[in-house]
């Protein structure tokens, strides 16, 4: 079984679930999970967790995102992108300067209402399921952070830009909100995800490339190890006599570990990578523990 993270370039027309299903067929393993949905028409980075790394799907998904988007002014749709039903067409009267000011005004934090056509659940139902039934429900706005926007081109009615943002930001909704501010409406015309956390589009593989590499026995070099997610954290190796304690998922105490920086004072909640010796003298990440006062308790186990 392959354990680690594979950065996929999701092509238009695939859902995130389609990607996982295809990978299960290519890699001949069931334990595969994606790190958050990407709209079928959208393209770009989709980190996929394999084997024991599936326990990290939520952590990988927490990483900041970067997108390249093209927005069409003067159009509104029920999906907030051009895949939906057109609701209105309006003249775009805003100048280039006014468009730039409107776009850049969203840098920082703002309260964003999630779109009806989304995978969010309300009352146990996915919003897109309710939307397809013709129902619209009230959605509470959620705080999102837009850390940076770079405008690439303003050629009304089209505007292209890149945006760096927090998890949970809908670029479709951002486009719609910009359109509302300009008084003409807007819909997202194209979207490419450039980055999820440290995983960038330059390192992403298409499904066809994955299949070719797997057939040639060369895929392993593209698998990102599990401990890369915890880069920068302190690490320790469990002492041989306490190996069973680790493997049973029990609490560990400092005297049971060889910590890389034994002078470091751990704060409650601080994470520690825990390795164990394996044959041939190598070390293997077995768990991530969390400081709990005078001991460490299991946080993520990779046994």
C-alpha positions in Angstrom: 0.0 0.0 0.0 1.3 3.5 -0.9 1.4 5.9 2.1 1.8 9.6 1.4 0.4 12.6 -0.5 0.0 12.9 -4.3 -0.6 16.3 -5.8 -3.1 15.9 -8.6 -3.9 18.4 -11.4 -7.7 18.1 -11.6 -8.9 18.7 -15.1 -12.2 20.2 -16.0 -15.1 17.8 -16.0 -14.0 15.7 -13.1 -15.4 15.9 -9.6 -13.1 15.4 -6.6 -14.8 12.0 -6.1 -14.1 11.1 -9.7 -10.4 11.7 -9.1 -10.4 9.4 -6.1 -12.3 6.7 -8.0 -9.9 6.8 -10.9 -6.9 6.7 -8.6 -8.3 3.6 -6.8 -8.3 1.9 -10.2 -4.8 3.0 -11.1 -3.1 2.4 -7.8 -5.1 -0.8 -6.9 -5.8 0.5 -3.4 -9.0 1.6 -1.7 -7.5 3.8 1.1 -7.5 7.1 -0.8 -9.1 10.5 0.2 -9.2 13.9 -1.3 -8.6 17.1 0.7 -11.7 19.1 -0.2 -14.0 19.5 -3.2 -13.1 21.5 -6.3 -16.0 22.4 -8.7 -16.3 20.1 -11.7 -15.6 23.0 -14.1 -12.6 24.2 -12.1 -9.0 23.0 -12.7 -5.9 22.8 -10.7 -4.3 21.5 -7.5 -6.1 18.7 -5.6 -3.8 17.1 -3.0 -4.8 13.4 -2.5 -3.9 11.4 0.6 -3.0 7.8 0.2 -2.9 5.0 2.8 -2.1 6.1 6.3 -2.0 9.7 5.1 -5.8 9.7 4.8 -5.8 10.7 8.5 -4.3 14.0 7.4 -7.0 15.0 4.9 -8.5 17.6 7.3 -5.1 19.1 8.1 -4.0 19.4 4.4 -7.4 21.0 3.6 -6.8 23.6 6.3 -4.0 25.2 4.3 -4.4 28.5 2.6 -5.5 28.5 -1.1 -4.4 30.4 -4.2 -6.5 30.7 -7.3 -6.5 32.3 -10.7 -9.9 33.4 -11.8 -11.7 35.1 -14.7 -14.8 37.0 -13.9 -17.5 38.0 -16.4 -19.2 41.3 -15.4 -22.8 42.1 -16.3 -24.2 38.5 -15.9 -25.7 36.7 -12.9 -26.5 33.0 -12.7 -28.1 30.7 -10.1 -24.7 28.9 -9.6 -22.6 32.1 -9.6 -20.6 30.7 -12.5 -21.3 30.2 -16.2 -22.4 26.6 -15.7 -25.7 27.7 -14.3 -28.9 29.3 -15.5 -28.5 33.0 -16.5 -30.7 35.1 -14.3 -29.9 38.6 -15.6 -27.8 40.5 -18.1 -26.8 44.1 -17.4 -24.8 46.8 -18.9 -21.3 47.3 -17.4 -20.9 51.0 -16.8 -18.0 51.0 -14.4 -14.7 52.4 -15.5 -11.5 50.4 -15.2 -10.5 52.4 -12.1 -13.9 51.6 -10.5 -13.5 47.9 -11.3 -10.0 47.8 -9.8 -11.2 49.6 -6.6 -14.1 47.2 -6.2 -11.9 44.1 -6.6 -9.2 45.3 -4.3 -11.7 46.4 -1.6 -12.2 42.7 -0.8 -8.6 42.3 0.4 -8.8 41.5 4.2 -11.6 39.8 5.9 -15.3 39.9 5.1 -18.5 38.0 5.8 -19.3 35.8 2.8 -22.6 34.0 2.2 -22.0 30.5 0.8 -23.6 29.8 -2.6 -26.7 27.5 -2.8 -24.9 25.3 -5.2 -22.2 24.1 -2.8 -21.4 21.0 -0.8 -22.2 22.6 2.6 -24.8 20.8 4.7 -27.8 22.5 6.3 -30.2 20.3 8.2 -28.3 17.2 7.0 -28.8 18.0 3.3 -26.2 19.2 0.9 -27.1 22.7 -0.3 -26.7 21.7 -4.0 -29.3 18.9 -3.4 -31.8 21.5 -2.2 -30.9 23.9 -5.0 -31.6 21.2 -7.6 -35.0 20.7 -6.0 -35.7 24.4 -6.5 -35.4 25.3 -2.9 -33.4 28.1 -1.4 -32.6 28.2 2.3 -31.1 31.0 4.4 -27.3 30.7 4.8 -25.4 32.3 7.6 -22.5 34.4 6.4 -19.1 33.1 7.3 -15.9 35.0 7.9 -13.3 34.5 5.2 -9.9 36.0 4.8 -8.6 37.4 1.5 -4.9 37.9 2.1 -4.0 39.1 -1.4 -5.5 39.9 -4.8 -3.4 40.6 -7.9 -5.3 41.9 -10.9 -3.9 40.4 -14.1 -6.1 42.1 -16.7 -9.2 44.3 -16.9 -10.8 44.1 -20.3 -14.5 44.7 -19.6 -16.7 42.8 -19.3 -13.9 40.3 -18.3 -11.5 40.7 -15.4 -8.7 38.2 -14.5 -7.0 38.1 -11.1 -5.3 35.8 -8.7 -6.4 35.6 -5.1 -4.9 34.1 -1.9 -7.5 33.2 0.7 -8.4 31.1 3.6 -10.1 27.7 3.6 -13.8 28.0 2.9 -13.7 30.9 0.5 -15.9 30.6 -2.5 -14.4 32.4 -5.5 -17.7 32.2 -7.3 -19.3 34.1 -4.4 -16.4 36.6 -4.4 -17.1 37.3 -8.1 -20.8 37.7 -7.4 -20.1 40.1 -4.5 -17.8 42.2 -6.7 -20.5 42.4 -9.3 -23.0 43.5 -6.7 -20.7 46.2 -5.5 -20.4 47.5 -9.1 -24.2 47.3 -9.6 -24.0 45.1 -12.7 -23.6 41.6 -11.3 -20.9 39.1 -12.2 -20.3 35.4 -12.6 -17.1 33.4 -12.5 -16.1 32.3 -16.0 -13.0 30.2 -15.3 -11.1 29.0 -12.2 -7.7 27.3 -11.7 -6.5 26.5 -8.2 -2.7 27.2 -8.1 -1.9 26.1 -4.5 -3.2 24.4 -1.4 -0.9 25.1 1.5 2.6 24.2 0.3 1.4 22.1 -2.6 1.7 24.0 -5.9 0.5 23.5 -9.4 4.0 23.1 -10.8 4.2 19.8 -8.8 0.8 18.5 -9.8 0.2 15.5 -12.1 -2.7 14.7 -14.3 -4.4 11.4 -13.9 -3.0 10.3 -17.2 0.5 11.1 -16.0 -0.1 9.2 -12.8 -1.2 6.2 -14.7 1.9 6.3 -17.0 4.3 6.7 -14.0 2.6 3.8 -12.1 2.8 1.5 -15.2 6.5 2.3 -15.4 7.2 1.9 -11.7 8.2 5.5 -11.3 5.4 7.0 -9.3 7.1 6.5 -5.9 9.4 9.5 -6.5 6.3 11.8 -6.7 4.8 10.6 -3.4 5.3 13.3 -0.7 6.0 11.7 2.7 3.6 12.0 5.5 6.0 13.9 7.8 6.2 16.8 5.2 2.8 18.0 6.6 4.5 18.5 10.0 7.7 20.2 8.6 9.1 22.6 11.2 7.7 20.7 14.2 10.1 19.2 16.8 10.7 15.4 16.5 11.6 12.5 18.8 12.5 8.9 18.5 10.9 6.5 20.9 13.4 4.5 22.9 13.4 0.8 22.0 12.1 -0.4 25.3 9.0 1.8 24.9 8.3 0.9 21.3 5.2 -1.2 22.3 3.9 1.8 24.3 3.9 3.8 21.1 2.5 1.1 19.0 -0.4 0.7 21.4 -1.2 4.4 21.1 -0.5 5.1 24.8 0.7 8.3 26.3 4.4 9.0 26.2 6.6 10.7 28.7 9.8 12.6 28.0 12.0 9.9 29.6 10.6 7.4 27.0 11.8 9.6 24.1 15.0 10.9 22.6 13.8 14.4 21.6 15.8 16.3 18.9 16.0 19.4 21.1 15.9 18.1 24.7 16.2 21.7 26.0 13.0 22.8 24.4 10.1 23.6 26.7 6.9 22.2 25.2 3.7 24.2 25.6 0.4 22.5 26.1 -1.1 21.7 22.7 2.3 21.8 20.9 2.8 18.9 18.5 5.7 16.5 18.4 6.6 14.0 15.5 7.4 10.6 17.0 9.6 8.2 15.0 10.5 4.6 15.7 13.6 2.6 14.6 12.9 0.2 11.8 15.1 -2.5 10.2 18.2 -1.4 8.3 18.7 1.4 10.9 16.2 3.8 9.4 13.5 5.8 11.2 9.8 5.9 10.3 7.2 8.4 11.4 4.7 6.5 13.5 2.6 9.2 15.1 2.2 12.9 16.0 1.7 13.5 19.7 0.4 16.6 21.5 1.9 18.0 24.6 -0.5 17.6 27.6 1.3 19.0 30.6 4.0 16.6 31.6 3.3 14.0 29.0 2.4 13.6 25.3 -0.9 12.2 24.1 -1.7 10.7 20.7 -2.9 13.2 18.1 -2.5 11.3 14.8 -1.3 7.7 14.5 0.2 6.2 11.4 0.5 2.6 12.3 
